[in-house]
Structures are given as structure tokens and as C-alpha cells.
Amino acid sequence: MTPMSRLPARAAAPHVLAYLVALVACPATVLAQATPAVSSIVSFSGSSAANTPVFDDDGILYGVNSVGGIVTSGLIYKLAIDPPAITTQYQIQNTQGFAPVGGLLYASDKMLYGTTSIGSLTTANSSGTVFRVAPDGTGYTVLHDFAAVSTLNIVSDPINTDGARPETELLEGSDGFLYGVTPVGGANGTGVVFKIAKDGTGFAVLHVFDAVIPADADNNGIQDLPTKNTEGMGSVAPLLLYTDGYLYGVAGEGGANG
């Protein structure tokens, strides 16, 4: 099972006050229901939709697709539901970031925020970005470039100063900051939890997941599997802000049982 963790997200408490790890042991209750009707609204062509779109205040959907090419490395689209109509609002340039795997956040300022899992293709060892764009496609801005990879940990995951390869949607906290998580990077290469203001200032690493525990029972110089640490690592699911003011999330790897 994957570790489930929580972090405080209070504006008055910039430091991490607590970090708890618990094993989830409660199976979800499955409710009997009739088979729902499913219909396609639009079909994408030449792009990969790997995340959930978001609604704006008018019921319009916005999403991001990952597209590889010489010039563009992803696109932001707008989708009206009734009648169905899809338009490309912005094409992310290779110099601005690459592979926007995580979805978008429609924030309280009516702007769209997201991440790319790789930074500019013109930068060696780039680690991803946080970006902002208006729903009409104007004003695309890279708010944060994650630091370049400096080395690798014992399982060959990248190490840097502030996290790498973000693959999840951002979350807006009650303090107005954006919160996110990276699956790798940070001082141990196991990921971080971070926050950033909507104007790109105030970036801070709130938590660094702990290091991989070395294990080589065969003495063959190869790390044993599954990979273990005490807190978990490889978080590729978005954070959740609960009414108690804490951030909750899951790690897809690591923990005491790997």
C-alpha cells in the first residue's frame, strides 16, 4: 500500500509543522448503480490527453495536452460542451517547457496554472516548470524553472535543489499560494512538496522526502527492489486541502514496505 501523508497549509505558518505517515487500510465502498451513458464530445488529433480538464465560471472546460514536435511541446485547449467546440488557446514552445503531463488549475484570479515535467529543451538537465496563462491564451508566463539536475541517487533518480519533473495539478491554498508535489528531485531525489505565489514569487520547498534506504542483499552492486524509505516517494497524484488546514497526498513508491 502507498503511504498517505499530510502537510499544513496555513498562511501564518510558513514552516512545516508536522509530517505524518499512515497506511491506508480502508477499502472504498462500491455502490451498485446502473451502467451510465457515455458519449464522446470531441476527438483529439495528434496529441495526448493524460489529465482531467477543469471548468471555468461559465462552464467551459480547459485542459492541456502533451504534444511533441520541433516547435511545440504541448497545447492548452478550450472546450465548449453544448454544442461541442474545441479550440487551441496556446501552444507551449520548446523553449518554455516540455511535456505538460499534469492538468490545469483554474484559480481564484481566473487564470490557469500548470506545470511541465521538463523545462526548456535548450537547457541541459532541465527539470520542469510552473506556468500561468489566461483562459484566452494570452500572457503565458513561466513562473518557476526547477533547478537543473546535478546528480543521481542510488536508484538513478535525479537530484537537484527544489524538485524535478512535476506531473500533477497544482492546488490553491486558503492563503492564495499554489501548492504542488514532484515525484523526484530535491536533495534526496525522492521528490518534494512546494509552494509558490501566483506571481511567481515566494517559491519554497516545504518538505523533502527522505532518502532511499540502501539495500544490496546479493552484494552485486544493484539496489534491491522494491525501493524503500520511511516516508514514500514518487508522488504523481495531486494534493488535497482538507478543512483542517492540512495538505494530504499519496506516494506511489517507497515507504516501509516499498
N, C-alpha and C positions, 0 to 999 in steps of 0.2 A: 504494500500500500504506500501511497505517497504521503509525505509529511504535509500537514496543513499548518500554516503559520500566521501570526498576526503582528502588525506593527502599528503604533499610534500615529494618527494623522491630525494632530491638534496644532492650530496656528501658534499657540502660546508655548509649544514645546518643540523646538527645532531639533532636539536630540532624540535619539531612540530611547524610549523609556523602558521598554520591555520587548522581549522576543521569545515567544512561546512556541513550542513544537508539540503537536499532538497527532496521534494516528487516528484516521477517520475509520470508525468501525460500524457505522450505521448505514445499512443498505437503503437506497431510495425506495419509497413505496410506489409501486406501479399501479396506476388506476386503469381499470377497464374502460375502454371507450371505443366508439365506432371508428372505422377507418376514415380519416379525414380526406377531403378532396384536395388534390394537389394540382396546380396548374402553373405552367411556365409563363413568366411575364415578358422576359426578353432572353435572347441567347447572345452570349459573348463570342467574339471572333478574334482569335489570336492573342488572347490574354487569359491570365489565370486568376480566378476569384477564390481566395483562400480564407476569407474572413466575412464577418457579418456586417452589412451596411447599417447606417444609422439614419433616423428620421430627424428632420428639422422641425421647426414650429409649425410649418404649413403641411406636414405630412409627405414631404419629398424625401426620397432616400438618397443618401450619398455613400459612396464606397470607394475602395482603392483596389486596383488590380496590378499584379506584377507582370511586367512585360519586358522582355529582353530585346535589345537592339543596339544599333550603332549610336543612335541619338537618345532615345527614350528608355527609361528603366522602370517605368510604372506609370499608371494613369489614375486620375481621380475622376469619377463619373457621377452624374446626376441621373436619377431615375424617377420619373413620374409613374404612378401606378395605374391611374384611370383617367384617360386612356394611357396605355403603356408608351413611354417615350424615354429613350436613353441618350444622353449626350456626354461627350468627353469634356470635362471642365478644365483639366490641366494635365499636361504630360510632363512627368518628372524627368529632368535632364540627367545624364550620367554624371555630370559634374556636381549635382545636388544630392545624390544618394542613389541607392540601387536596391531593388527587391523590397518593396513595402509589404511585408508579409502580414503585419498586424493591421487591424481595422482602424477606422477613424473615430474620433471623439467630437461630437457637436457640443461645444462648451457654452457656458452661460453668456459669453460675449458674442455668441452667434458666429463663431469662427470654427473651422475644422482643424483638428490637431492629429498628428500621426507620427509614425516612425518608419525609417528604412533600416533594414537589417545590415546593410553595407553602406559605407559612406561614399564619397566621390571616387569614381574609378580612376581619377588622376592622382589620388593619394595612396601611397603604399601602405598596406596593412590597415586600411580604414576599417572602422568598427561600427558604423551606423550613425543615424541622425535622428533628431526630433525636429519636426517641421510644423508650420502653420500655413493655412491657405484660406481665403474667403470662399464661401459656397459658390460664388460666380467664377471661381478660378483665378482671381487676381490676388496679388500680394503674396505669392508663395515665398516663404522665408525659412531658411534653416536656422532654427533656434539654438541647436546644440550639435556639435560634432563630437562623438565619442572618441576618446584618445586612441591613437594608433596602437596596435598590438606590439608589445615589447618582447614577449617570450611566450612559451607554452608551459602548462603544468604537466604533471606526470601522466595524465591521460590525453595529452595533446590538445587541451582546450586553451584558448587564448587568454593571456593575462595582460591587463592594462590598468589604468588608474581609476576608471569610472564606469566600467561595464561595457559589454560588447554584444552586437547582434540582437537588438531588441526585436521581438516577434509578437508582441501583444498590444492591444489597445491601451491607451492612456486613460487615467481616471482623474476626474476633477474633484479635489477635496473641498470640504466646507470652508477652508481657508483660501480658496481660489487657486491654490497651486495644482499643478499637474503631477500625478504620481505614476510611476511605471516600474517595470522589472526587466532585467536582462537574464538570459539563460546561462551566459558565460561571461568572461571578463571580470574585471575587478582584481584585487590583489591576489586572489586565490584561483582565478579562472573559473569559478563556480557561480558567478552571477552576483548582481547587486539589486537593491531596491533604491530608487532615486526619486527626487522631486525637482521641479523646475517651474518658474513663473511663466505666465503666458507670454510675456515679452522676451523670454529667453534668459532673464537674469536669475540669480539665486539658485543655480544648479547645485545640488548637494547629494552626495551618496549617504543614504540613511542607514543602510545595512549592507555589509559584505558577507556573503555566505562563506562558511568556513571551509578549510582546505580538505582535499581528498585524503583519506587515510591510506598511507602506503601499505600494500599487501602483495606479496610475491611468494606464495607458499611453495611453488616449484623452483624457486631460485633461478628462473630463466630470464630475468630482467624485464618481464612483461607484467604490467599491473593486472591483478586478479579481478575478475568480474563476478558479481555486479560491483560497480563503483560505490563506495560508501564514504559518508562523512557524518557529522552529528545533526546537521540542520536540513539537509536536502540541497539539491542543485538542479540546474536545467529547467527553470520555470518558464514555460511558454503559454501560460494562461493568465488572463488579466486579473488585476487586483479588484477586491470588493471592499467598499467602505460601508461599515455597519453603523447602526445608531449609537453604539458605544464609543464611537470615535476611533476605532481601530481599523487598520487595513488587514484584510485576510487574503491569503493566496495559497497556492499549492506548488510543490516542486515535483517534477516528473521523474527525477532520479535522486540517488543519494539517500541520506538518512541512515539510520542504524542497520536497516535491512537491505539497503541498496535499491 
